[in-house]
Amino acid sequence: MPSALPKTAARRSPGLATLCLATVAAIALPTIASASQLLVYKLTTSTPAGSAASPAGTWLTPGGFNQAVPGASTLANNGIDYKNGFVDTNWADVLGVRVSMYNAASLTPTVTEVAFLQFSPGTSRSDFFALANVTASSFDLSSFGTGDANFFSITGGGFGRELFVNRNYGGCPNDTGWFGTISASFCGWETTARAANGNGNYGFIYADNGSPAGPVNYNASTGVGYANIFAVTVTLADPPTGIPEPATLALLGAGLLGLGALRRRR
């Protein structure tokens, strides 16, 4: 028969077991202490002619695109549109949303954010884009709601005007607002926006008349900006809810190994 464990070893075993169990139990403790940024949607004005789609439609349609294409998830004016399908199924992990316009020389790593709207996440990717959810902005939105055709929505006001923050219409010469993606041409200012930085697929127009910028007549010769990258970036819990951090996994492994060693000793 195997000899009994020495008394000294027998005395140590409960302490080892307690330590191992405590290590395993530690995985239940909160470990999220920071946040991370993830680019989830990008459109560029250098997208090949004829290949552009509705900015609102591609954002709202389930599924990502170009996720495996090199350079697609890089914030650059490289002609590769991109969507990460993460946002379709993991919106509960989103802490904040930043919708931005950038200017960058083609294929260079340097980009400049020229306009932005920062939002709380709302309840889904389809309802966050609303004035009530704005937490910060490059615009003065105080006069929103005082015009005759106010749009603050992903689907916009028709005419290919989407992800659109508009103050008023009044016939094409009097259209006024702050921000929008343009994918069709009904008025002359839309044609100008789509031709400004690319090949006519998309136009990214924004008010550029101060800091913060007030509403601008889209036809104006000054105070109107044209960007060449449109992007949506989300802030996530780091790691997202339900995904253990590496340190937590290491604690679990150490605890299980310790329990295994204890069992072998017994």
PASEBA-1860 file (N, C-alpha, C; in nm, 3 decimals):
! residues 266
1> MPSALPKT> 0.084/-0.120/0.000/0.000/0.000/0.000/0.087/0.124/0.000 ~ 0.041/0.227/-0.066/0.120/0.351/-0.063/0.124/0.405/0.078 ~ 0.237/0.459/0.115/0.251/0.516/0.248/0.170/0.644/0.259 ~ 0.125/0.675/0.380/0.047/0.797/0.402/0.134/0.920/0.382 ~ 0.072/1.030/0.348/0.146/1.155/0.333/0.203/1.197/0.466 ~ 0.320/1.255/0.467/0.373/1.309/0.592/0.277/1.411/0.649 ~ 0.280/1.419/0.782/0.189/1.512/0.848/0.208/1.655/0.800 ~ 0.334/1.691/0.772/0.359/1.829/0.728/0.290/1.857/0.595
9> AARRSPGL> 0.294/1.756/0.503/0.229/1.775/0.374/0.079/1.781/0.391 ~ 0.028/1.696/0.480/-0.116/1.696/0.503/-0.162/1.830/0.555 ~ -0.077/1.894/0.638/-0.116/2.024/0.691/-0.116/2.131/0.582 ~ -0.026/2.114/0.480/-0.015/2.218/0.376/-0.129/2.209/0.274 ~ -0.182/2.089/0.254/-0.279/2.070/0.147/-0.401/2.160/0.158 ~ -0.465/2.174/0.278/-0.581/2.265/0.284/-0.546/2.406/0.241 ~ -0.425/2.454/0.276/-0.386/2.589/0.235/-0.374/2.600/0.086 ~ -0.318/2.497/0.019/-0.304/2.498/-0.126/-0.441/2.495/-0.192
17> ATLCLATV> -0.530/2.410/-0.137/-0.664/2.403/-0.194/-0.735/2.537/-0.183 ~ -0.721/2.600/-0.069/-0.785/2.731/-0.049/-0.733/2.833/-0.149 ~ -0.598/2.832/-0.171/-0.538/2.925/-0.265/-0.589/2.900/-0.406 ~ -0.599/2.773/-0.447/-0.643/2.741/-0.582/-0.788/2.781/-0.604 ~ -0.872/2.750/-0.504/-1.012/2.786/-0.517/-1.030/2.937/-0.521 ~ -0.951/3.008/-0.442/-0.958/3.154/-0.443/-0.917/3.210/-0.577 ~ -0.815/3.145/-0.640/-0.770/3.189/-0.771/-0.879/3.172/-0.874 ~ -0.946/3.054/-0.872/-1.054/3.030/-0.966/-1.168/3.129/-0.941
25> AAIALPTI> -1.199/3.152/-0.815/-1.308/3.244/-0.781/-1.279/3.385/-0.828 ~ -1.152/3.420/-0.844/-1.116/3.557/-0.882/-1.167/3.595/-1.019 ~ -1.199/3.496/-1.104/-1.246/3.531/-1.238/-1.381/3.598/-1.235 ~ -1.453/3.589/-1.123/-1.583/3.654/-1.116/-1.572/3.803/-1.087 ~ -1.455/3.851/-1.051/-1.437/3.991/-1.017/-1.434/4.076/-1.143 ~ -1.488/4.197/-1.141/-1.483/4.285/-1.259/-1.338/4.316/-1.294 ~ -1.307/4.311/-1.427/-1.170/4.337/-1.470/-1.162/4.447/-1.575 ~ -1.276/4.496/-1.621/-1.276/4.598/-1.726/-1.240/4.734/-1.666
33> ASASQLLV> -1.129/4.788/-1.711/-1.082/4.914/-1.651/-1.054/5.021/-1.755 ~ -1.076/4.992/-1.883/-1.046/5.090/-1.986/-1.141/5.069/-2.102 ~ -1.121/5.145/-2.209/-1.206/5.133/-2.326/-1.119/5.137/-2.450 ~ -1.171/5.087/-2.561/-1.096/5.086/-2.686/-1.182/5.140/-2.798 ~ -1.117/5.186/-2.905/-1.184/5.242/-3.021/-1.177/5.142/-3.136 ~ -1.287/5.131/-3.208/-1.291/5.039/-3.321/-1.357/5.109/-3.439 ~ -1.282/5.119/-3.551/-1.340/5.171/-3.675/-1.434/5.064/-3.730 ~ -1.562/5.098/-3.748/-1.658/4.997/-3.793/-1.720/5.029/-3.929
41> YKLTTSTP> -1.699/5.150/-3.978/-1.761/5.186/-4.105/-1.679/5.297/-4.169 ~ -1.654/5.282/-4.300/-1.574/5.382/-4.370/-1.618/5.390/-4.516 ~ -1.634/5.511/-4.565/-1.660/5.538/-4.706/-1.559/5.642/-4.752 ~ -1.514/5.631/-4.875/-1.418/5.728/-4.928/-1.464/5.781/-5.063 ~ -1.424/5.901/-5.092/-1.462/5.961/-5.220/-1.379/5.905/-5.336 ~ -1.277/5.827/-5.307/-1.198/5.766/-5.414/-1.243/5.624/-5.444 ~ -1.357/5.583/-5.388/-1.416/5.454/-5.424/-1.436/5.450/-5.576 ~ -1.402/5.339/-5.641/-1.412/5.334/-5.787/-1.550/5.377/-5.838
49> AGSAASPA> -1.550/5.452/-5.945/-1.674/5.505/-6.001/-1.773/5.393/-6.028 ~ -1.898/5.417/-5.991/-2.003/5.321/-6.016/-2.019/5.213/-5.909 ~ -1.930/5.209/-5.810/-1.937/5.103/-5.709/-1.996/5.150/-5.578 ~ -2.030/5.277/-5.567/-2.082/5.330/-5.442/-2.225/5.284/-5.420 ~ -2.264/5.273/-5.293/-2.399/5.234/-5.256/-2.454/5.336/-5.157 ~ -2.578/5.318/-5.117/-2.640/5.409/-5.021/-2.567/5.403/-4.887 ~ -2.514/5.516/-4.837/-2.447/5.514/-4.707/-2.536/5.463/-4.595 ~ -2.663/5.504/-4.594/-2.755/5.456/-4.491/-2.788/5.310/-4.512
57> GTWLTPGG> -2.810/5.271/-4.637/-2.846/5.133/-4.666/-2.738/5.035/-4.627 ~ -2.613/5.066/-4.657/-2.505/4.974/-4.624/-2.479/4.970/-4.474 ~ -2.504/5.081/-4.403/-2.489/5.081/-4.258/-2.597/4.995/-4.192 ~ -2.719/5.004/-4.240/-2.832/4.937/-4.176/-2.849/4.792/-4.219 ~ -2.794/4.755/-4.334/-2.808/4.617/-4.382/-2.715/4.525/-4.303 ~ -2.767/4.414/-4.248/-2.681/4.323/-4.170/-2.567/4.268/-4.254 ~ -2.453/4.252/-4.188/-2.336/4.194/-4.253/-2.229/4.297/-4.282 ~ -2.104/4.255/-4.268/-1.993/4.342/-4.301/-1.956/4.329/-4.447
65> FNQAVPGA> -1.863/4.413/-4.491/-1.808/4.397/-4.625/-1.664/4.445/-4.627 ~ -1.586/4.382/-4.716/-1.443/4.410/-4.731/-1.365/4.387/-4.602 ~ -1.415/4.301/-4.513/-1.348/4.281/-4.385/-1.214/4.210/-4.400 ~ -1.198/4.132/-4.505/-1.073/4.059/-4.525/-0.982/4.128/-4.625 ~ -1.021/4.243/-4.676/-0.941/4.314/-4.776/-0.833/4.397/-4.707 ~ -0.707/4.376/-4.741/-0.600/4.455/-4.678/-0.623/4.604/-4.696 ~ -0.608/4.678/-4.588/-0.622/4.823/-4.592/-0.764/4.873/-4.575 ~ -0.863/4.783/-4.579/-1.002/4.828/-4.571/-1.032/4.896/-4.439
73> STLANNGI> -0.980/4.841/-4.329/-1.010/4.897/-4.198/-0.913/5.008/-4.157 ~ -0.830/5.051/-4.250/-0.739/5.163/-4.224/-0.810/5.294/-4.255 ~ -0.794/5.390/-4.166/-0.855/5.520/-4.187/-0.771/5.597/-4.289 ~ -0.797/5.571/-4.415/-0.720/5.632/-4.524/-0.811/5.646/-4.645 ~ -0.780/5.743/-4.729/-0.856/5.765/-4.852/-0.800/5.674/-4.961 ~ -0.823/5.542/-4.940/-0.762/5.442/-5.028/-0.862/5.377/-5.123 ~ -0.983/5.430/-5.131/-1.080/5.377/-5.226/-1.145/5.247/-5.186 ~ -1.127/5.205/-5.060/-1.185/5.078/-5.014/-1.289/5.108/-4.907
81> DYKNGFVD> -1.416/5.093/-4.941/-1.521/5.110/-4.842/-1.522/4.988/-4.750 ~ -1.577/5.006/-4.628/-1.560/4.900/-4.527/-1.672/4.907/-4.424 ~ -1.716/4.788/-4.381/-1.804/4.779/-4.265/-1.767/4.654/-4.187 ~ -1.759/4.670/-4.055/-1.733/4.557/-3.965/-1.867/4.506/-3.914 ~ -1.897/4.379/-3.942/-2.024/4.321/-3.902/-2.042/4.308/-3.752 ~ -1.938/4.341/-3.676/-1.947/4.339/-3.530/-2.066/4.419/-3.479 ~ -2.094/4.533/-3.544/-2.198/4.622/-3.493/-2.338/4.564/-3.511 ~ -2.353/4.465/-3.598/-2.485/4.407/-3.620/-2.529/4.317/-3.506
89> TNWADVLG> -2.435/4.258/-3.436/-2.469/4.159/-3.334/-2.417/4.193/-3.195 ~ -2.337/4.297/-3.183/-2.272/4.327/-3.055/-2.293/4.471/-3.008 ~ -2.406/4.530/-3.048/-2.426/4.671/-3.013/-2.432/4.692/-2.862 ~ -2.468/4.589/-2.786/-2.474/4.603/-2.641/-2.337/4.635/-2.581 ~ -2.230/4.606/-2.653/-2.095/4.634/-2.605/-2.049/4.777/-2.637 ~ -2.130/4.852/-2.711/-2.091/4.986/-2.754/-2.122/5.087/-2.644 ~ -2.020/5.165/-2.607/-2.036/5.268/-2.505/-2.060/5.406/-2.566 ~ -2.012/5.428/-2.688/-2.027/5.557/-2.754/-2.002/5.542/-2.903
97> VRVSMYNA> -2.049/5.639/-2.981/-2.036/5.635/-3.127/-1.988/5.772/-3.175 ~ -1.887/5.772/-3.260/-1.838/5.898/-3.319/-1.852/5.889/-3.470 ~ -1.931/5.979/-3.525/-1.951/5.988/-3.669/-1.870/6.108/-3.717 ~ -1.775/6.083/-3.806/-1.676/6.185/-3.842/-1.659/6.199/-3.992 ~ -1.609/6.314/-4.030/-1.559/6.337/-4.165/-1.413/6.378/-4.156 ~ -1.334/6.328/-4.249/-1.190/6.353/-4.250/-1.147/6.398/-4.389 ~ -1.034/6.465/-4.392/-0.966/6.493/-4.517/-0.826/6.433/-4.511 ~ -0.789/6.369/-4.620/-0.657/6.307/-4.630/-0.616/6.301/-4.775
105> ASLTPTVT> -0.489/6.321/-4.800/-0.436/6.298/-4.934/-0.446/6.149/-4.963 ~ -0.469/6.114/-5.087/-0.487/5.974/-5.123/-0.368/5.888/-5.082 ~ -0.397/5.777/-5.016/-0.299/5.674/-4.979/-0.193/5.724/-4.882 ~ -0.220/5.829/-4.807/-0.125/5.874/-4.706/-0.181/5.840/-4.568 ~ -0.093/5.819/-4.469/-0.141/5.784/-4.335/-0.191/5.902/-4.254 ~ -0.173/6.024/-4.304/-0.213/6.142/-4.229/-0.355/6.183/-4.265 ~ -0.443/6.183/-4.165/-0.581/6.226/-4.187/-0.614/6.334/-4.084 ~ -0.704/6.423/-4.122/-0.746/6.531/-4.034/-0.897/6.526/-4.017
113> EVAFLQFS> -0.942/6.514/-3.894/-1.085/6.516/-3.868/-1.135/6.660/-3.883 ~ -1.234/6.680/-3.970/-1.281/6.815/-3.998/-1.421/6.841/-3.942 ~ -1.493/6.735/-3.906/-1.626/6.750/-3.848/-1.661/6.621/-3.774 ~ -1.738/6.634/-3.666/-1.777/6.512/-3.594/-1.905/6.534/-3.514 ~ -1.971/6.423/-3.486/-2.083/6.416/-3.394/-2.058/6.296/-3.304 ~ -2.058/6.319/-3.174/-2.035/6.212/-3.076/-2.170/6.178/-3.012 ~ -2.202/6.048/-3.005/-2.331/6.005/-2.955/-2.316/5.903/-2.842 ~ -2.415/5.901/-2.753/-2.436/5.783/-2.670/-2.498/5.678/-2.762
121> PGTSRSDF> -2.492/5.548/-2.725/-2.525/5.444/-2.823/-2.672/5.422/-2.853 ~ -2.764/5.484/-2.777/-2.904/5.453/-2.799/-2.929/5.306/-2.770 ~ -3.020/5.246/-2.843/-3.049/5.104/-2.820/-3.002/5.015/-2.935 ~ -2.968/5.075/-3.050/-2.925/4.994/-3.164/-2.849/5.081/-3.262 ~ -2.790/5.017/-3.362/-2.718/5.092/-3.464/-2.812/5.175/-3.552 ~ -2.943/5.149/-3.542/-3.038/5.222/-3.626/-3.101/5.343/-3.557 ~ -3.083/5.358/-3.424/-3.148/5.471/-3.358/-3.055/5.564/-3.281 ~ -2.924/5.536/-3.282/-2.832/5.622/-3.206/-2.820/5.762/-3.264
129> FALANVTA> -2.838/5.773/-3.398/-2.814/5.898/-3.470/-2.933/5.991/-3.451 ~ -2.936/6.058/-3.335/-3.046/6.148/-3.301/-2.993/6.260/-3.214 ~ -3.056/6.375/-3.221/-3.011/6.491/-3.144/-3.009/6.461/-2.995 ~ -3.105/6.384/-2.946/-3.113/6.354/-2.803/-2.993/6.274/-2.754 ~ -2.923/6.207/-2.845/-2.808/6.124/-2.807/-2.674/6.194/-2.824 ~ -2.672/6.317/-2.874/-2.546/6.388/-2.897/-2.481/6.424/-2.763 ~ -2.356/6.388/-2.747/-2.281/6.423/-2.627/-2.171/6.525/-2.654 ~ -2.130/6.539/-2.780/-2.029/6.638/-2.819/-2.037/6.655/-2.970
137> SSFDLSSF> -1.989/6.769/-3.019/-2.000/6.795/-3.161/-1.909/6.911/-3.201 ~ -1.874/6.914/-3.329/-1.802/7.029/-3.382/-1.898/7.139/-3.428 ~ -2.029/7.117/-3.407/-2.131/7.209/-3.455/-2.206/7.276/-3.340 ~ -2.260/7.394/-3.369/-2.358/7.458/-3.282/-2.496/7.416/-3.334 ~ -2.561/7.328/-3.261/-2.689/7.273/-3.305/-2.808/7.341/-3.237 ~ -2.783/7.456/-3.176/-2.887/7.521/-3.097/-3.008/7.563/-3.181 ~ -2.988/7.587/-3.310/-3.100/7.629/-3.393/-3.167/7.513/-3.464 ~ -3.124/7.390/-3.434/-3.193/7.276/-3.494/-3.337/7.275/-3.444
145> GTGDANFF> -3.430/7.253/-3.535/-3.571/7.251/-3.498/-3.643/7.380/-3.526 ~ -3.569/7.481/-3.569/-3.633/7.610/-3.596/-3.659/7.630/-3.745 ~ -3.612/7.540/-3.828/-3.634/7.554/-3.972/-3.759/7.480/-4.016 ~ -3.778/7.469/-4.148/-3.901/7.410/-4.200/-3.885/7.266/-4.247 ~ -3.765/7.212/-4.247/-3.743/7.074/-4.291/-3.624/7.018/-4.214 ~ -3.650/6.987/-4.088/-3.542/6.941/-4.002/-3.526/6.790/-4.013 ~ -3.405/6.748/-4.043/-3.375/6.606/-4.047/-3.252/6.582/-3.961 ~ -3.263/6.489/-3.869/-3.147/6.444/-3.793/-3.160/6.292/-3.789
153> SITGGGFG> -3.122/6.229/-3.899/-3.150/6.086/-3.910/-3.052/6.017/-4.003 ~ -3.048/5.886/-3.989/-2.963/5.804/-4.076/-3.018/5.802/-4.217 ~ -3.148/5.784/-4.231/-3.207/5.775/-4.364/-3.230/5.910/-4.428 ~ -3.224/6.018/-4.350/-3.226/6.153/-4.404/-3.358/6.194/-4.466 ~ -3.351/6.288/-4.557/-3.472/6.346/-4.614/-3.496/6.309/-4.759 ~ -3.443/6.196/-4.804/-3.457/6.159/-4.943/-3.354/6.229/-5.030 ~ -3.367/6.213/-5.159/-3.277/6.278/-5.258/-3.132/6.234/-5.241 ~ -3.108/6.117/-5.182/-2.970/6.072/-5.162/-2.897/6.145/-5.051
161> RELFVNRN> -2.972/6.209/-4.962/-2.914/6.282/-4.848/-2.932/6.196/-4.724 ~ -2.825/6.138/-4.673/-2.834/6.040/-4.564/-2.732/6.073/-4.455 ~ -2.756/6.010/-4.337/-2.677/6.048/-4.220/-2.668/6.200/-4.220 ~ -2.785/6.259/-4.213/-2.809/6.397/-4.254/-2.859/6.480/-4.137 ~ -2.795/6.595/-4.116/-2.839/6.691/-4.014/-2.871/6.821/-4.087 ~ -2.998/6.844/-4.108/-3.044/6.955/-4.192/-3.132/7.050/-4.111 ~ -3.123/7.178/-4.143/-3.204/7.279/-4.073/-3.328/7.319/-4.151 ~ -3.310/7.353/-4.278/-3.428/7.392/-4.356/-3.403/7.379/-4.506
169> YGGCPNDT> -3.512/7.356/-4.577/-3.511/7.366/-4.721/-3.575/7.499/-4.758 ~ -3.584/7.523/-4.887/-3.646/7.648/-4.934/-3.621/7.661/-5.082 ~ -3.628/7.543/-5.150/-3.580/7.539/-5.286/-3.430/7.524/-5.282 ~ -3.373/7.466/-5.384/-3.229/7.436/-5.384/-3.141/7.554/-5.342 ~ -3.172/7.678/-5.382/-3.083/7.789/-5.345/-3.080/7.821/-5.196 ~ -3.175/7.768/-5.119/-3.185/7.805/-4.978/-3.166/7.688/-4.882 ~ -3.122/7.574/-4.930/-3.103/7.457/-4.844/-2.991/7.483/-4.745 ~ -3.019/7.456/-4.617/-2.928/7.494/-4.509/-2.917/7.383/-4.405
177> GWFGTISA> -2.796/7.361/-4.358/-2.780/7.259/-4.253/-2.637/7.248/-4.207 ~ -2.604/7.132/-4.148/-2.474/7.114/-4.084/-2.388/7.001/-4.143 ~ -2.451/6.891/-4.188/-2.372/6.768/-4.206/-2.452/6.670/-4.290 ~ -2.385/6.600/-4.381/-2.456/6.496/-4.455/-2.370/6.423/-4.555 ~ -2.410/6.299/-4.585/-2.351/6.224/-4.696/-2.445/6.238/-4.814 ~ -2.387/6.255/-4.932/-2.466/6.281/-5.053/-2.431/6.173/-5.155 ~ -2.534/6.102/-5.204/-2.509/5.997/-5.303/-2.595/6.012/-5.428 ~ -2.662/6.126/-5.443/-2.740/6.156/-5.563/-2.737/6.307/-5.584
185> SFCGWETT> -2.779/6.350/-5.701/-2.776/6.493/-5.733/-2.913/6.540/-5.777 ~ -2.979/6.614/-5.689/-3.106/6.678/-5.720/-3.085/6.828/-5.735 ~ -2.997/6.883/-5.651/-2.964/7.025/-5.656/-2.819/7.044/-5.700 ~ -2.789/7.163/-5.741/-2.653/7.191/-5.784/-2.551/7.173/-5.674 ~ -2.587/7.206/-5.549/-2.491/7.194/-5.439/-2.454/7.049/-5.414 ~ -2.544/6.955/-5.447/-2.511/6.813/-5.433/-2.409/6.770/-5.539 ~ -2.429/6.818/-5.660/-2.332/6.788/-5.765/-2.194/6.841/-5.727 ~ -2.191/6.961/-5.672/-2.064/7.020/-5.629/-1.999/6.936/-5.520
193> ARAANGNG> -2.080/6.893/-5.423/-2.026/6.814/-5.312/-1.970/6.682/-5.360 ~ -2.038/6.618/-5.454/-1.993/6.487/-5.502/-1.869/6.497/-5.590 ~ -1.850/6.611/-5.652/-1.734/6.629/-5.740/-1.614/6.688/-5.667 ~ -1.634/6.737/-5.545/-1.531/6.817/-5.478/-1.403/6.740/-5.451 ~ -1.413/6.617/-5.403/-1.294/6.544/-5.360/-1.281/6.406/-5.421 ~ -1.357/6.377/-5.523/-1.350/6.240/-5.576/-1.401/6.229/-5.717 ~ -1.461/6.113/-5.743/-1.502/6.084/-5.880/-1.654/6.092/-5.898 ~ -1.723/6.157/-5.804/-1.866/6.178/-5.820/-1.954/6.075/-5.754
201> NYGFIYAD> -1.896/5.975/-5.685/-1.978/5.877/-5.615/-2.045/5.939/-5.493 ~ -1.962/5.978/-5.397/-2.011/6.033/-5.272/-1.971/6.179/-5.258 ~ -2.054/6.252/-5.185/-2.015/6.383/-5.136/-2.032/6.384/-4.985 ~ -1.935/6.437/-4.914/-1.942/6.450/-4.769/-1.934/6.599/-4.737 ~ -2.047/6.658/-4.701/-2.056/6.802/-4.684/-2.078/6.837/-4.537 ~ -2.017/6.947/-4.494/-2.030/6.987/-4.354/-2.017/7.138/-4.341 ~ -2.077/7.191/-4.235/-2.065/7.334/-4.206/-1.925/7.363/-4.154 ~ -1.861/7.463/-4.211/-1.723/7.496/-4.178/-1.710/7.648/-4.163
209> NGSPAGPV> -1.799/7.704/-4.081/-1.804/7.850/-4.070/-1.774/7.900/-3.930 ~ -1.708/7.820/-3.849/-1.672/7.863/-3.715/-1.648/7.744/-3.625 ~ -1.620/7.772/-3.500/-1.596/7.665/-3.403/-1.666/7.702/-3.272 ~ -1.783/7.645/-3.245/-1.851/7.545/-3.327/-1.918/7.606/-3.449 ~ -1.943/7.523/-3.548/-1.998/7.572/-3.674/-2.149/7.576/-3.669 ~ -2.205/7.688/-3.715/-2.349/7.701/-3.724/-2.400/7.647/-3.856 ~ -2.531/7.649/-3.877/-2.585/7.600/-4.004/-2.537/7.687/-4.119 ~ -2.518/7.625/-4.234/-2.465/7.697/-4.349/-2.551/7.667/-4.471
217> NYNASTGV> -2.567/7.765/-4.558/-2.633/7.742/-4.685/-2.539/7.657/-4.770 ~ -2.587/7.542/-4.814/-2.501/7.447/-4.885/-2.449/7.503/-5.018 ~ -2.511/7.607/-5.066/-2.469/7.668/-5.193/-2.361/7.774/-5.174 ~ -2.329/7.808/-5.050/-2.240/7.921/-5.023/-2.099/7.894/-5.076 ~ -2.032/8.001/-5.109/-1.895/7.989/-5.159/-1.794/7.982/-5.046 ~ -1.836/8.018/-4.925/-1.750/8.008/-4.807/-1.830/7.943/-4.695 ~ -1.759/7.885/-4.601/-1.824/7.824/-4.486/-1.878/7.685/-4.509 ~ -1.857/7.630/-4.627/-1.898/7.494/-4.660/-1.774/7.410/-4.679
225> GYANIFAV> -1.768/7.295/-4.611/-1.653/7.206/-4.624/-1.690/7.077/-4.695 ~ -1.590/7.019/-4.762/-1.608/6.892/-4.832/-1.498/6.796/-4.787 ~ -1.538/6.684/-4.731/-1.441/6.585/-4.683/-1.427/6.471/-4.783 ~ -1.322/6.390/-4.767/-1.308/6.275/-4.856/-1.313/6.139/-4.784 ~ -1.334/6.140/-4.652/-1.356/6.016/-4.578/-1.472/6.039/-4.482 ~ -1.564/5.943/-4.481/-1.671/5.941/-4.382/-1.650/5.814/-4.298 ~ -1.657/5.827/-4.166/-1.625/5.711/-4.082/-1.710/5.709/-3.957 ~ -1.736/5.588/-3.910/-1.803/5.566/-3.782/-1.709/5.483/-3.695
233> TVTLADPP> -1.680/5.536/-3.578/-1.594/5.467/-3.481/-1.673/5.447/-3.353 ~ -1.662/5.329/-3.295/-1.734/5.303/-3.170/-1.633/5.286/-3.056 ~ -1.677/5.326/-2.938/-1.602/5.302/-2.816/-1.660/5.178/-2.751 ~ -1.571/5.084/-2.717/-1.613/4.956/-2.661/-1.556/4.939/-2.522 ~ -1.628/4.863/-2.439/-1.568/4.815/-2.316/-1.448/4.730/-2.355 ~ -1.342/4.736/-2.279/-1.218/4.666/-2.315/-1.185/4.561/-2.209 ~ -1.209/4.431/-2.234/-1.268/4.376/-2.355/-1.419/4.392/-2.354 ~ -1.488/4.368/-2.469/-1.633/4.377/-2.470/-1.697/4.285/-2.366
241> TGIPEPAT> -1.816/4.320/-2.321/-1.888/4.241/-2.222/-1.894/4.095/-2.263 ~ -1.865/4.007/-2.167/-1.874/3.864/-2.194/-1.748/3.801/-2.246 ~ -1.645/3.882/-2.275/-1.518/3.829/-2.322/-1.413/3.852/-2.215 ~ -1.362/3.745/-2.148/-1.265/3.764/-2.040/-1.137/3.826/-2.090 ~ -1.072/3.905/-2.005/-0.942/3.960/-2.037/-0.835/3.850/-2.026 ~ -0.720/3.864/-2.094/-0.615/3.764/-2.085/-0.571/3.738/-1.941 ~ -0.562/3.842/-1.858/-0.520/3.822/-1.720/-0.619/3.734/-1.645 ~ -0.747/3.752/-1.676/-0.849/3.670/-1.612/-0.834/3.525/-1.654
249> LALLGAGL> -0.808/3.502/-1.783/-0.788/3.365/-1.831/-0.666/3.302/-1.766 ~ -0.561/3.382/-1.744/-0.441/3.330/-1.680/-0.471/3.289/-1.536 ~ -0.550/3.368/-1.465/-0.588/3.332/-1.329/-0.665/3.201/-1.328 ~ -0.757/3.186/-1.423/-0.834/3.063/-1.429/-0.742/2.944/-1.454 ~ -0.650/2.960/-1.548/-0.558/2.851/-1.577/-0.473/2.814/-1.457 ~ -0.422/2.917/-1.388/-0.339/2.890/-1.271/-0.419/2.816/-1.163 ~ -0.543/2.855/-1.144/-0.625/2.791/-1.044/-0.652/2.647/-1.077 ~ -0.686/2.620/-1.203/-0.715/2.482/-1.243/-0.591/2.395/-1.236
257> LGLGALRR> -0.476/2.449/-1.275/-0.352/2.372/-1.265/-0.320/2.338/-1.121 ~ -0.342/2.435/-1.034/-0.316/2.411/-0.892/-0.406/2.303/-0.835 ~ -0.533/2.305/-0.873/-0.624/2.201/-0.826/-0.585/2.065/-0.880 ~ -0.538/2.061/-1.006/-0.494/1.935/-1.063/-0.373/1.880/-0.990 ~ -0.279/1.967/-0.958/-0.160/1.924/-0.884/-0.198/1.872/-0.746 ~ -0.291/1.937/-0.683/-0.335/1.893/-0.552/-0.398/1.755/-0.557 ~ -0.481/1.731/-0.662/-0.544/1.601/-0.674/-0.440/1.491/-0.696 ~ -0.337/1.521/-0.780/-0.235/1.419/-0.804/-0.159/1.386/-0.675
265> RR> -0.135/1.489/-0.591/-0.063/1.465/-0.466/-0.144/1.377/-0.372 ~ -0.278/1.391/-0.379/-0.362/1.310/-0.295/-0.370/1.167/-0.348
END
